[in-house]
Amino acid sequence: MATTNNEKKQYVKEYIRSLSAIEECIEPYQEQKRELRSEFRENGWLNTDEIRAAVKAYRLYKQKYNIDEVVENFEMISGENKSE
């Protein structure tokens, strides 16, 4: 842990340099994601809401959420019930 103000400033500078390098490396991939969304919208394959839903589903899957639990919790808070 930094003990002096000068040490803290040095760590902040180092962190910013590292963060900048990482973000610079990530930018081409971010641009690819934007182009992918645009391509699917322009071709009429998916609309914006469908793309958002697909991204959310992917992130839930990636984090290994139990989708049945997610649906049950959604139904519980929204007042919906599958059996109705």
PDB file with one MODEL, atoms N, CA, C and O in Angstrom:
MODEL        1
ATOM      1  N   MET A   1       0.839  -1.171   0.000  1.00  0.00           N
ATOM      2  CA  MET A   1       0.000   0.000   0.000  1.00  0.00           C
ATOM      3  C   MET A   1       0.890   1.243   0.000  1.00  0.00           C
ATOM      4  O   MET A   1       1.902   1.300   0.699  1.00  0.00           O
ATOM      5  N   ALA A   2       0.500   2.215  -0.783  1.00  0.00           N
ATOM      6  CA  ALA A   2       1.275   3.449  -0.873  1.00  0.00           C
ATOM      7  C   ALA A   2       1.201   4.200   0.455  1.00  0.00           C
ATOM      8  O   ALA A   2       0.132   4.361   1.043  1.00  0.00           O
ATOM      9  N   THR A   3       2.356   4.648   0.900  1.00  0.00           N
ATOM     10  CA  THR A   3       2.399   5.323   2.198  1.00  0.00           C
ATOM     11  C   THR A   3       2.485   6.830   2.071  1.00  0.00           C
ATOM     12  O   THR A   3       2.112   7.549   2.998  1.00  0.00           O
ATOM     13  N   THR A   4       2.966   7.317   0.949  1.00  0.00           N
ATOM     14  CA  THR A   4       3.064   8.766   0.784  1.00  0.00           C
ATOM     15  C   THR A   4       2.216   9.205  -0.402  1.00  0.00           C
ATOM     16  O   THR A   4       1.818   8.403  -1.246  1.00  0.00           O
ATOM     17  N   ASN A   5       1.963  10.471  -0.432  1.00  0.00           N
ATOM     18  CA  ASN A   5       1.180  11.051  -1.518  1.00  0.00           C
ATOM     19  C   ASN A   5       1.897  10.872  -2.860  1.00  0.00           C
ATOM     20  O   ASN A   5       1.255  10.622  -3.880  1.00  0.00           O
ATOM     21  N   ASN A   6       3.217  10.998  -2.857  1.00  0.00           N
ATOM     22  CA  ASN A   6       3.988  10.823  -4.097  1.00  0.00           C
ATOM     23  C   ASN A   6       3.905   9.385  -4.598  1.00  0.00           C
ATOM     24  O   ASN A   6       3.786   9.152  -5.801  1.00  0.00           O
ATOM     25  N   GLU A   7       3.967   8.418  -3.677  1.00  0.00           N
ATOM     26  CA  GLU A   7       3.811   7.019  -4.082  1.00  0.00           C
ATOM     27  C   GLU A   7       2.440   6.785  -4.691  1.00  0.00           C
ATOM     28  O   GLU A   7       2.308   6.102  -5.706  1.00  0.00           O
ATOM     29  N   LYS A   8       1.426   7.355  -4.066  1.00  0.00           N
ATOM     30  CA  LYS A   8       0.045   7.207  -4.556  1.00  0.00           C
ATOM     31  C   LYS A   8      -0.060   7.774  -5.966  1.00  0.00           C
ATOM     32  O   LYS A   8      -0.653   7.148  -6.845  1.00  0.00           O
ATOM     33  N   LYS A   9       0.512   8.955  -6.189  1.00  0.00           N
ATOM     34  CA  LYS A   9       0.486   9.574  -7.516  1.00  0.00           C
ATOM     35  C   LYS A   9       1.176   8.678  -8.537  1.00  0.00           C
ATOM     36  O   LYS A   9       0.702   8.528  -9.663  1.00  0.00           O
ATOM     37  N   GLN A  10       2.299   8.085  -8.138  1.00  0.00           N
ATOM     38  CA  GLN A  10       3.044   7.203  -9.052  1.00  0.00           C
ATOM     39  C   GLN A  10       2.196   5.984  -9.426  1.00  0.00           C
ATOM     40  O   GLN A  10       2.172   5.576 -10.587  1.00  0.00           O
ATOM     41  N   TYR A  11       1.499   5.405  -8.439  1.00  0.00           N
ATOM     42  CA  TYR A  11       0.642   4.250  -8.716  1.00  0.00           C
ATOM     43  C   TYR A  11      -0.539   4.631  -9.611  1.00  0.00           C
ATOM     44  O   TYR A  11      -0.948   3.855 -10.475  1.00  0.00           O
ATOM     45  N   VAL A  12      -1.075   5.816  -9.400  1.00  0.00           N
ATOM     46  CA  VAL A  12      -2.175   6.287 -10.256  1.00  0.00           C
ATOM     47  C   VAL A  12      -1.686   6.422 -11.693  1.00  0.00           C
ATOM     48  O   VAL A  12      -2.371   5.994 -12.622  1.00  0.00           O
ATOM     49  N   LYS A  13      -0.526   7.004 -11.880  1.00  0.00           N
ATOM     50  CA  LYS A  13       0.046   7.150 -13.229  1.00  0.00           C
ATOM     51  C   LYS A  13       0.266   5.785 -13.876  1.00  0.00           C
ATOM     52  O   LYS A  13      -0.056   5.581 -15.046  1.00  0.00           O
ATOM     53  N   GLU A  14       0.824   4.847 -13.094  1.00  0.00           N
ATOM     54  CA  GLU A  14       1.081   3.512 -13.612  1.00  0.00           C
ATOM     55  C   GLU A  14      -0.223   2.818 -13.998  1.00  0.00           C
ATOM     56  O   GLU A  14      -0.309   2.165 -15.038  1.00  0.00           O
ATOM     57  N   TYR A  15      -1.223   2.968 -13.154  1.00  0.00           N
ATOM     58  CA  TYR A  15      -2.527   2.361 -13.432  1.00  0.00           C
ATOM     59  C   TYR A  15      -3.127   2.937 -14.714  1.00  0.00           C
ATOM     60  O   TYR A  15      -3.633   2.194 -15.555  1.00  0.00           O
ATOM     61  N   ILE A  16      -3.071   4.248 -14.859  1.00  0.00           N
ATOM     62  CA  ILE A  16      -3.628   4.902 -16.052  1.00  0.00           C
ATOM     63  C   ILE A  16      -2.896   4.455 -17.307  1.00  0.00           C
ATOM     64  O   ILE A  16      -3.527   4.203 -18.334  1.00  0.00           O
ATOM     65  N   ARG A  17      -1.568   4.352 -17.241  1.00  0.00           N
ATOM     66  CA  ARG A  17      -0.803   3.875 -18.405  1.00  0.00           C
ATOM     67  C   ARG A  17      -1.227   2.450 -18.792  1.00  0.00           C
ATOM     68  O   ARG A  17      -1.424   2.151 -19.969  1.00  0.00           O
ATOM     69  N   SER A  18      -1.362   1.589 -17.796  1.00  0.00           N
ATOM     70  CA  SER A  18      -1.764   0.203 -18.064  1.00  0.00           C
ATOM     71  C   SER A  18      -3.181   0.148 -18.613  1.00  0.00           C
ATOM     72  O   SER A  18      -3.450  -0.574 -19.573  1.00  0.00           O
ATOM     73  N   LEU A  19      -4.077   0.899 -18.017  1.00  0.00           N
ATOM     74  CA  LEU A  19      -5.464   0.931 -18.477  1.00  0.00           C
ATOM     75  C   LEU A  19      -5.551   1.438 -19.910  1.00  0.00           C
ATOM     76  O   LEU A  19      -6.297   0.894 -20.724  1.00  0.00           O
ATOM     77  N   SER A  20      -4.797   2.466 -20.209  1.00  0.00           N
ATOM     78  CA  SER A  20      -4.782   3.021 -21.562  1.00  0.00           C
ATOM     79  C   SER A  20      -4.308   1.980 -22.574  1.00  0.00           C
ATOM     80  O   SER A  20      -4.884   1.852 -23.654  1.00  0.00           O
ATOM     81  N   ALA A  21      -3.260   1.240 -22.222  1.00  0.00           N
ATOM     82  CA  ALA A  21      -2.739   0.211 -23.131  1.00  0.00           C
ATOM     83  C   ALA A  21      -3.781  -0.881 -23.365  1.00  0.00           C
ATOM     84  O   ALA A  21      -3.958  -1.342 -24.492  1.00  0.00           O
ATOM     85  N   ILE A  22      -4.463  -1.290 -22.311  1.00  0.00           N
ATOM     86  CA  ILE A  22      -5.498  -2.319 -22.439  1.00  0.00           C
ATOM     87  C   ILE A  22      -6.642  -1.828 -23.317  1.00  0.00           C
ATOM     88  O   ILE A  22      -7.079  -2.534 -24.225  1.00  0.00           O
ATOM     89  N   GLU A  23      -7.126  -0.621 -23.047  1.00  0.00           N
ATOM     90  CA  GLU A  23      -8.242  -0.092 -23.837  1.00  0.00           C
ATOM     91  C   GLU A  23      -7.870   0.082 -25.298  1.00  0.00           C
ATOM     92  O   GLU A  23      -8.703  -0.110 -26.184  1.00  0.00           O
ATOM     93  N   GLU A  24      -6.624   0.445 -25.549  1.00  0.00           N
ATOM     94  CA  GLU A  24      -6.157   0.575 -26.924  1.00  0.00           C
ATOM     95  C   GLU A  24      -6.197  -0.777 -27.640  1.00  0.00           C
ATOM     96  O   GLU A  24      -6.543  -0.847 -28.819  1.00  0.00           O
ATOM     97  N   CYS A  25      -5.848  -1.833 -26.936  1.00  0.00           N
ATOM     98  CA  CYS A  25      -5.879  -3.183 -27.514  1.00  0.00           C
ATOM     99  C   CYS A  25      -7.307  -3.671 -27.740  1.00  0.00           C
ATOM    100  O   CYS A  25      -7.572  -4.410 -28.687  1.00  0.00           O
ATOM    101  N   ILE A  26      -8.215  -3.262 -26.879  1.00  0.00           N
ATOM    102  CA  ILE A  26      -9.599  -3.719 -26.942  1.00  0.00           C
ATOM    103  C   ILE A  26     -10.393  -3.008 -28.048  1.00  0.00           C
ATOM    104  O   ILE A  26     -11.337  -3.584 -28.587  1.00  0.00           O
ATOM    105  N   GLU A  27     -10.034  -1.800 -28.382  1.00  0.00           N
ATOM    106  CA  GLU A  27     -10.817  -0.986 -29.317  1.00  0.00           C
ATOM    107  C   GLU A  27     -11.141  -1.680 -30.637  1.00  0.00           C
ATOM    108  O   GLU A  27     -12.285  -1.592 -31.083  1.00  0.00           O
ATOM    109  N   PRO A  28     -10.198  -2.366 -31.290  1.00  0.00           N
ATOM    110  CA  PRO A  28     -10.569  -3.038 -32.546  1.00  0.00           C
ATOM    111  C   PRO A  28     -11.695  -4.051 -32.362  1.00  0.00           C
ATOM    112  O   PRO A  28     -12.535  -4.219 -33.246  1.00  0.00           O
ATOM    113  N   TYR A  29     -11.711  -4.722 -31.214  1.00  0.00           N
ATOM    114  CA  TYR A  29     -12.765  -5.699 -30.946  1.00  0.00           C
ATOM    115  C   TYR A  29     -14.103  -5.004 -30.678  1.00  0.00           C
ATOM    116  O   TYR A  29     -15.159  -5.497 -31.072  1.00  0.00           O
ATOM    117  N   GLN A  30     -14.043  -3.864 -30.009  1.00  0.00           N
ATOM    118  CA  GLN A  30     -15.269  -3.089 -29.772  1.00  0.00           C
ATOM    119  C   GLN A  30     -15.863  -2.654 -31.113  1.00  0.00           C
ATOM    120  O   GLN A  30     -17.077  -2.698 -31.309  1.00  0.00           O
ATOM    121  N   GLU A  31     -15.003  -2.239 -32.019  1.00  0.00           N
ATOM    122  CA  GLU A  31     -15.464  -1.825 -33.348  1.00  0.00           C
ATOM    123  C   GLU A  31     -16.087  -3.014 -34.080  1.00  0.00           C
ATOM    124  O   GLU A  31     -17.095  -2.851 -34.768  1.00  0.00           O
ATOM    125  N   GLN A  32     -15.508  -4.195 -33.945  1.00  0.00           N
ATOM    126  CA  GLN A  32     -16.086  -5.392 -34.572  1.00  0.00           C
ATOM    127  C   GLN A  32     -17.474  -5.675 -34.014  1.00  0.00           C
ATOM    128  O   GLN A  32     -18.375  -6.054 -34.762  1.00  0.00           O
ATOM    129  N   LYS A  33     -17.656  -5.498 -32.717  1.00  0.00           N
ATOM    130  CA  LYS A  33     -18.973  -5.718 -32.114  1.00  0.00           C
ATOM    131  C   LYS A  33     -19.990  -4.730 -32.680  1.00  0.00           C
ATOM    132  O   LYS A  33     -21.121  -5.105 -32.987  1.00  0.00           O
ATOM    133  N   ARG A  34     -19.585  -3.469 -32.817  1.00  0.00           N
ATOM    134  CA  ARG A  34     -20.496  -2.460 -33.393  1.00  0.00           C
ATOM    135  C   ARG A  34     -20.873  -2.824 -34.828  1.00  0.00           C
ATOM    136  O   ARG A  34     -22.034  -2.718 -35.222  1.00  0.00           O
ATOM    137  N   GLU A  35     -19.875  -3.253 -35.600  1.00  0.00           N
ATOM    138  CA  GLU A  35     -20.130  -3.637 -36.993  1.00  0.00           C
ATOM    139  C   GLU A  35     -21.039  -4.861 -37.075  1.00  0.00           C
ATOM    140  O   GLU A  35     -21.896  -4.938 -37.955  1.00  0.00           O
ATOM    141  N   LEU A  36     -20.858  -5.815 -36.166  1.00  0.00           N
ATOM    142  CA  LEU A  36     -21.698  -7.008 -36.142  1.00  0.00           C
ATOM    143  C   LEU A  36     -23.161  -6.631 -35.874  1.00  0.00           C
ATOM    144  O   LEU A  36     -24.066  -7.106 -36.560  1.00  0.00           O
ATOM    145  N   ARG A  37     -23.381  -5.777 -34.876  1.00  0.00           N
ATOM    146  CA  ARG A  37     -24.753  -5.319 -34.589  1.00  0.00           C
ATOM    147  C   ARG A  37     -25.358  -4.612 -35.800  1.00  0.00           C
ATOM    148  O   ARG A  37     -26.505  -4.862 -36.172  1.00  0.00           O
ATOM    149  N   SER A  38     -24.579  -3.738 -36.400  1.00  0.00           N
ATOM    150  CA  SER A  38     -25.070  -3.002 -37.569  1.00  0.00           C
ATOM    151  C   SER A  38     -25.424  -3.940 -38.713  1.00  0.00           C
ATOM    152  O   SER A  38     -26.458  -3.774 -39.360  1.00  0.00           O
ATOM    153  N   GLU A  39     -24.572  -4.918 -38.962  1.00  0.00           N
ATOM    154  CA  GLU A  39     -24.812  -5.874 -40.046  1.00  0.00           C
ATOM    155  C   GLU A  39     -26.126  -6.632 -39.827  1.00  0.00           C
ATOM    156  O   GLU A  39     -26.915  -6.780 -40.760  1.00  0.00           O
ATOM    157  N   PHE A  40     -26.361  -7.104 -38.620  1.00  0.00           N
ATOM    158  CA  PHE A  40     -27.573  -7.870 -38.349  1.00  0.00           C
ATOM    159  C   PHE A  40     -28.822  -6.995 -38.439  1.00  0.00           C
ATOM    160  O   PHE A  40     -29.875  -7.455 -38.881  1.00  0.00           O
ATOM    161  N   ARG A  41     -28.706  -5.727 -38.017  1.00  0.00           N
ATOM    162  CA  ARG A  41     -29.855  -4.813 -38.149  1.00  0.00           C
ATOM    163  C   ARG A  41     -30.099  -4.461 -39.612  1.00  0.00           C
ATOM    164  O   ARG A  41     -31.236  -4.521 -40.080  1.00  0.00           O
ATOM    165  N   GLU A  42     -29.046  -4.095 -40.335  1.00  0.00           N
ATOM    166  CA  GLU A  42     -29.183  -3.687 -41.730  1.00  0.00           C
ATOM    167  C   GLU A  42     -29.745  -4.798 -42.610  1.00  0.00           C
ATOM    168  O   GLU A  42     -30.510  -4.527 -43.536  1.00  0.00           O
ATOM    169  N   ASN A  43     -29.375  -6.037 -42.333  1.00  0.00           N
ATOM    170  CA  ASN A  43     -29.872  -7.168 -43.115  1.00  0.00           C
ATOM    171  C   ASN A  43     -31.249  -7.634 -42.662  1.00  0.00           C
ATOM    172  O   ASN A  43     -31.840  -8.525 -43.272  1.00  0.00           O
ATOM    173  N   GLY A  44     -31.751  -7.043 -41.611  1.00  0.00           N
ATOM    174  CA  GLY A  44     -33.082  -7.396 -41.127  1.00  0.00           C
ATOM    175  C   GLY A  44     -33.131  -8.736 -40.408  1.00  0.00           C
ATOM    176  O   GLY A  44     -34.208  -9.290 -40.191  1.00  0.00           O
ATOM    177  N   TRP A  45     -31.966  -9.255 -40.037  1.00  0.00           N
ATOM    178  CA  TRP A  45     -31.940 -10.552 -39.359  1.00  0.00           C
ATOM    179  C   TRP A  45     -32.438 -10.429 -37.927  1.00  0.00           C
ATOM    180  O   TRP A  45     -33.177 -11.292 -37.452  1.00  0.00           O
ATOM    181  N   LEU A  46     -32.036  -9.350 -37.223  1.00  0.00           N
ATOM    182  CA  LEU A  46     -32.469  -9.084 -35.857  1.00  0.00           C
ATOM    183  C   LEU A  46     -32.656  -7.590 -35.683  1.00  0.00           C
ATOM    184  O   LEU A  46     -31.949  -6.789 -36.294  1.00  0.00           O
ATOM    185  N   ASN A  47     -33.622  -7.217 -34.837  1.00  0.00           N
ATOM    186  CA  ASN A  47     -33.768  -5.791 -34.526  1.00  0.00           C
ATOM    187  C   ASN A  47     -32.984  -5.492 -33.244  1.00  0.00           C
ATOM    188  O   ASN A  47     -32.423  -6.401 -32.632  1.00  0.00           O
ATOM    189  N   THR A  48     -32.947  -4.242 -32.847  1.00  0.00           N
ATOM    190  CA  THR A  48     -32.156  -3.821 -31.691  1.00  0.00           C
ATOM    191  C   THR A  48     -32.566  -4.565 -30.424  1.00  0.00           C
ATOM    192  O   THR A  48     -31.701  -5.014 -29.671  1.00  0.00           O
ATOM    193  N   ASP A  49     -33.863  -4.703 -30.175  1.00  0.00           N
ATOM    194  CA  ASP A  49     -34.323  -5.393 -28.973  1.00  0.00           C
ATOM    195  C   ASP A  49     -33.928  -6.868 -28.979  1.00  0.00           C
ATOM    196  O   ASP A  49     -33.575  -7.421 -27.937  1.00  0.00           O
ATOM    197  N   GLU A  50     -33.987  -7.497 -30.135  1.00  0.00           N
ATOM    198  CA  GLU A  50     -33.597  -8.905 -30.237  1.00  0.00           C
ATOM    199  C   GLU A  50     -32.096  -9.080 -29.991  1.00  0.00           C
ATOM    200  O   GLU A  50     -31.670 -10.050 -29.365  1.00  0.00           O
ATOM    201  N   ILE A  51     -31.311  -8.139 -30.484  1.00  0.00           N
ATOM    202  CA  ILE A  51     -29.867  -8.185 -30.253  1.00  0.00           C
ATOM    203  C   ILE A  51     -29.582  -8.021 -28.764  1.00  0.00           C
ATOM    204  O   ILE A  51     -28.761  -8.746 -28.203  1.00  0.00           O
ATOM    205  N   ARG A  52     -30.256  -7.073 -28.126  1.00  0.00           N
ATOM    206  CA  ARG A  52     -30.069  -6.873 -26.681  1.00  0.00           C
ATOM    207  C   ARG A  52     -30.438  -8.121 -25.900  1.00  0.00           C
ATOM    208  O   ARG A  52     -29.726  -8.513 -24.976  1.00  0.00           O
ATOM    209  N   ALA A  53     -31.546  -8.745 -26.266  1.00  0.00           N
ATOM    210  CA  ALA A  53     -31.975  -9.974 -25.585  1.00  0.00           C
ATOM    211  C   ALA A  53     -30.948 -11.085 -25.780  1.00  0.00           C
ATOM    212  O   ALA A  53     -30.651 -11.832 -24.847  1.00  0.00           O
ATOM    213  N   ALA A  54     -30.409 -11.192 -26.988  1.00  0.00           N
ATOM    214  CA  ALA A  54     -29.402 -12.215 -27.261  1.00  0.00           C
ATOM    215  C   ALA A  54     -28.143 -11.969 -26.433  1.00  0.00           C
ATOM    216  O   ALA A  54     -27.551 -12.911 -25.906  1.00  0.00           O
ATOM    217  N   VAL A  55     -27.738 -10.724 -26.319  1.00  0.00           N
ATOM    218  CA  VAL A  55     -26.547 -10.378 -25.528  1.00  0.00           C
ATOM    219  C   VAL A  55     -26.787 -10.712 -24.055  1.00  0.00           C
ATOM    220  O   VAL A  55     -25.914 -11.276 -23.395  1.00  0.00           O
ATOM    221  N   LYS A  56     -27.961 -10.367 -23.546  1.00  0.00           N
ATOM    222  CA  LYS A  56     -28.282 -10.680 -22.149  1.00  0.00           C
ATOM    223  C   LYS A  56     -28.291 -12.183 -21.919  1.00  0.00           C
ATOM    224  O   LYS A  56     -27.778 -12.659 -20.905  1.00  0.00           O
ATOM    225  N   ALA A  57     -28.863 -12.929 -22.842  1.00  0.00           N
ATOM    226  CA  ALA A  57     -28.890 -14.388 -22.718  1.00  0.00           C
ATOM    227  C   ALA A  57     -27.466 -14.942 -22.731  1.00  0.00           C
ATOM    228  O   ALA A  57     -27.132 -15.828 -21.944  1.00  0.00           O
ATOM    229  N   TYR A  58     -26.643 -14.427 -23.613  1.00  0.00           N
ATOM    230  CA  TYR A  58     -25.249 -14.876 -23.687  1.00  0.00           C
ATOM    231  C   TYR A  58     -24.521 -14.591 -22.379  1.00  0.00           C
ATOM    232  O   TYR A  58     -23.785 -15.444 -21.883  1.00  0.00           O
ATOM    233  N   ARG A  59     -24.719 -13.402 -21.813  1.00  0.00           N
ATOM    234  CA  ARG A  59     -24.031 -13.046 -20.565  1.00  0.00           C
ATOM    235  C   ARG A  59     -24.515 -13.904 -19.393  1.00  0.00           C
ATOM    236  O   ARG A  59     -23.724 -14.284 -18.531  1.00  0.00           O
ATOM    237  N   LEU A  60     -25.805 -14.204 -19.365  1.00  0.00           N
ATOM    238  CA  LEU A  60     -26.316 -15.096 -18.322  1.00  0.00           C
ATOM    239  C   LEU A  60     -25.692 -16.478 -18.470  1.00  0.00           C
ATOM    240  O   LEU A  60     -25.261 -17.082 -17.488  1.00  0.00           O
ATOM    241  N   TYR A  61     -25.648 -16.974 -19.706  1.00  0.00           N
ATOM    242  CA  TYR A  61     -25.051 -18.282 -19.975  1.00  0.00           C
ATOM    243  C   TYR A  61     -23.570 -18.299 -19.585  1.00  0.00           C
ATOM    244  O   TYR A  61     -23.089 -19.240 -18.953  1.00  0.00           O
ATOM    245  N   LYS A  62     -22.876 -17.258 -19.969  1.00  0.00           N
ATOM    246  CA  LYS A  62     -21.444 -17.165 -19.717  1.00  0.00           C
ATOM    247  C   LYS A  62     -21.151 -17.160 -18.219  1.00  0.00           C
ATOM    248  O   LYS A  62     -20.139 -17.705 -17.779  1.00  0.00           O
ATOM    249  N   GLN A  63     -22.028 -16.551 -17.446  1.00  0.00           N
ATOM    250  CA  GLN A  63     -21.829 -16.493 -15.994  1.00  0.00           C
ATOM    251  C   GLN A  63     -22.392 -17.731 -15.297  1.00  0.00           C
ATOM    252  O   GLN A  63     -22.404 -17.817 -14.069  1.00  0.00           O
ATOM    253  N   LYS A  64     -22.858 -18.684 -16.100  1.00  0.00           N
ATOM    254  CA  LYS A  64     -23.376 -19.959 -15.607  1.00  0.00           C
ATOM    255  C   LYS A  64     -24.573 -19.798 -14.672  1.00  0.00           C
ATOM    256  O   LYS A  64     -24.713 -20.522 -13.686  1.00  0.00           O
ATOM    257  N   TYR A  65     -25.433 -18.831 -15.003  1.00  0.00           N
ATOM    258  CA  TYR A  65     -26.677 -18.683 -14.260  1.00  0.00           C
ATOM    259  C   TYR A  65     -27.597 -19.846 -14.595  1.00  0.00           C
ATOM    260  O   TYR A  65     -27.605 -20.345 -15.721  1.00  0.00           O
ATOM    261  N   ASN A  66     -28.353 -20.260 -13.629  1.00  0.00           N
ATOM    262  CA  ASN A  66     -29.388 -21.261 -13.854  1.00  0.00           C
ATOM    263  C   ASN A  66     -30.577 -20.516 -14.449  1.00  0.00           C
ATOM    264  O   ASN A  66     -31.270 -19.785 -13.742  1.00  0.00           O
ATOM    265  N   ILE A  67     -30.813 -20.699 -15.742  1.00  0.00           N
ATOM    266  CA  ILE A  67     -31.840 -19.931 -16.437  1.00  0.00           C
ATOM    267  C   ILE A  67     -33.223 -20.200 -15.870  1.00  0.00           C
ATOM    268  O   ILE A  67     -34.075 -19.312 -15.884  1.00  0.00           O
ATOM    269  N   ASP A  68     -33.463 -21.414 -15.370  1.00  0.00           N
ATOM    270  CA  ASP A  68     -34.755 -21.710 -14.757  1.00  0.00           C
ATOM    271  C   ASP A  68     -34.981 -20.844 -13.522  1.00  0.00           C
ATOM    272  O   ASP A  68     -36.097 -20.381 -13.283  1.00  0.00           O
ATOM    273  N   GLU A  69     -33.922 -20.624 -12.734  1.00  0.00           N
ATOM    274  CA  GLU A  69     -34.041 -19.757 -11.566  1.00  0.00           C
ATOM    275  C   GLU A  69     -34.315 -18.318 -11.986  1.00  0.00           C
ATOM    276  O   GLU A  69     -35.126 -17.628 -11.367  1.00  0.00           O
ATOM    277  N   VAL A  70     -33.641 -17.873 -13.032  1.00  0.00           N
ATOM    278  CA  VAL A  70     -33.854 -16.509 -13.517  1.00  0.00           C
ATOM    279  C   VAL A  70     -35.309 -16.328 -13.930  1.00  0.00           C
ATOM    280  O   VAL A  70     -35.940 -15.334 -13.569  1.00  0.00           O
ATOM    281  N   VAL A  71     -35.850 -17.293 -14.693  1.00  0.00           N
ATOM    282  CA  VAL A  71     -37.237 -17.225 -15.150  1.00  0.00           C
ATOM    283  C   VAL A  71     -38.190 -17.247 -13.949  1.00  0.00           C
ATOM    284  O   VAL A  71     -39.139 -16.464 -13.896  1.00  0.00           O
ATOM    285  N   GLU A  72     -37.939 -18.137 -12.991  1.00  0.00           N
ATOM    286  CA  GLU A  72     -38.796 -18.222 -11.808  1.00  0.00           C
ATOM    287  C   GLU A  72     -38.791 -16.912 -11.029  1.00  0.00           C
ATOM    288  O   GLU A  72     -39.843 -16.442 -10.596  1.00  0.00           O
ATOM    289  N   ASN A  73     -37.618 -16.325 -10.849  1.00  0.00           N
ATOM    290  CA  ASN A  73     -37.536 -15.049 -10.132  1.00  0.00           C
ATOM    291  C   ASN A  73     -38.229 -13.938 -10.898  1.00  0.00           C
ATOM    292  O   ASN A  73     -38.906 -13.101 -10.300  1.00  0.00           O
ATOM    293  N   PHE A  74     -38.069 -13.918 -12.218  1.00  0.00           N
ATOM    294  CA  PHE A  74     -38.744 -12.915 -13.026  1.00  0.00           C
ATOM    295  C   PHE A  74     -40.258 -13.054 -12.886  1.00  0.00           C
ATOM    296  O   PHE A  74     -40.971 -12.066 -12.711  1.00  0.00           O
ATOM    297  N   GLU A  75     -40.734 -14.286 -12.966  1.00  0.00           N
ATOM    298  CA  GLU A  75     -42.174 -14.524 -12.843  1.00  0.00           C
ATOM    299  C   GLU A  75     -42.675 -14.103 -11.467  1.00  0.00           C
ATOM    300  O   GLU A  75     -43.770 -13.558 -11.337  1.00  0.00           O
ATOM    301  N   MET A  76     -41.868 -14.359 -10.445  1.00  0.00           N
ATOM    302  CA  MET A  76     -42.273 -14.015  -9.095  1.00  0.00           C
ATOM    303  C   MET A  76     -42.404 -12.490  -8.933  1.00  0.00           C
ATOM    304  O   MET A  76     -43.378 -12.009  -8.355  1.00  0.00           O
ATOM    305  N   ILE A  77     -41.427 -11.738  -9.442  1.00  0.00           N
ATOM    306  CA  ILE A  77     -41.489 -10.284  -9.261  1.00  0.00           C
ATOM    307  C   ILE A  77     -42.436  -9.609 -10.240  1.00  0.00           C
ATOM    308  O   ILE A  77     -42.939  -8.521  -9.961  1.00  0.00           O
ATOM    309  N   SER A  78     -42.688 -10.240 -11.385  1.00  0.00           N
ATOM    310  CA  SER A  78     -43.575  -9.619 -12.363  1.00  0.00           C
ATOM    311  C   SER A  78     -45.026 -10.027 -12.170  1.00  0.00           C
ATOM    312  O   SER A  78     -45.930  -9.443 -12.768  1.00  0.00           O
ATOM    313  N   GLY A  79     -45.246 -11.048 -11.319  1.00  0.00           N
ATOM    314  CA  GLY A  79     -46.602 -11.518 -11.093  1.00  0.00           C
ATOM    315  C   GLY A  79     -47.089 -12.468 -12.162  1.00  0.00           C
ATOM    316  O   GLY A  79     -48.257 -12.859 -12.154  1.00  0.00           O
ATOM    317  N   GLU A  80     -46.214 -12.852 -13.090  1.00  0.00           N
ATOM    318  CA  GLU A  80     -46.604 -13.794 -14.149  1.00  0.00           C
ATOM    319  C   GLU A  80     -46.441 -15.210 -13.622  1.00  0.00           C
ATOM    320  O   GLU A  80     -45.651 -15.468 -12.713  1.00  0.00           O
ATOM    321  N   ASN A  81     -47.205 -16.120 -14.211  1.00  0.00           N
ATOM    322  CA  ASN A  81     -47.099 -17.520 -13.821  1.00  0.00           C
ATOM    323  C   ASN A  81     -47.255 -18.372 -15.064  1.00  0.00           C
ATOM    324  O   ASN A  81     -48.210 -18.195 -15.821  1.00  0.00           O
ATOM    325  N   LYS A  82     -46.326 -19.296 -15.286  1.00  0.00           N
ATOM    326  CA  LYS A  82     -46.337 -20.124 -16.496  1.00  0.00           C
ATOM    327  C   LYS A  82     -47.607 -20.971 -16.580  1.00  0.00           C
ATOM    328  O   LYS A  82     -48.087 -21.243 -17.680  1.00  0.00           O
ATOM    329  N   SER A  83     -48.153 -21.390 -15.454  1.00  0.00           N
ATOM    330  CA  SER A  83     -49.279 -22.304 -15.474  1.00  0.00           C
ATOM    331  C   SER A  83     -50.606 -21.617 -15.763  1.00  0.00           C
ATOM    332  O   SER A  83     -51.616 -22.287 -15.979  1.00  0.00           O
ATOM    333  N   GLU A  84     -50.614 -20.296 -15.771  1.00  0.00           N
ATOM    334  CA  GLU A  84     -51.880 -19.573 -16.028  1.00  0.00           C
ATOM    335  C   GLU A  84     -52.216 -19.555 -17.489  1.00  0.00           C
ATOM    336  O   GLU A  84     -53.239 -18.993 -17.880  1.00  0.00           O
TER     337      GLU A  84
ENDMDL
END
